[in-house]
């Protein structure tokens, strides 16, 4: 089976973006483009956690509701959420009403605040796990990597929840730590240019221990 589909503009794209109408814009303008904004990084980690056991289409359709419910994923604000906020969110039909996942976002917001105090920014920490391009597997053929395993392990050690290696790998794909657009996808070259021009927040290598 081909790894690409042809869009209405006659250009080839990753096959997965044809699975739902809302995927095309996400694929063309977001997925794989490098991100250094802490709130966007926290948002994506949180939404990937909510996706666990569900489809990305479900989460993407509710994304604006999630943003409203979680203060645009400002982790400084979310860190102050209390049990009343959990109860409020459990009544919010616009999001996924799963107590464990909601409580995980609040917990992770508190951990993110602590991480920023130590590292300077969430981005500075996350981007230390950018893989060596020579070691990256063929696009869209794996669901974890040595780097996603290491990042997952470190986050869990710090007390984060719902950050398993598969969740973290999907996060890395989406936030541009790797370019996982398949060969032949028209967006792959755009992402590569964006990654080339991207100013990484940290160039320090990370310990794999």
Buried (B, 14 or more C-beta within 10 A) or exposed (E): EEBBBEBEEEBBBBBBBBEBEBBBEBBBEBBBBBBBEBBBBBBBBBBBBBBBEEEBBEBBEBBEBBBEBBBBBBBBEBBEBEEEBBEEBEEBEEBBEBEEBBBBBBBBBBBBBEBBEEBEBBBBBBBBBBBEEEEBEEBBEEEBBEBBBBBBBBBBEBEBBBBBBBBBBBBBBBBBBBBBBBEBBBBBEBBBEBBEEBEBBBEEEBEEE
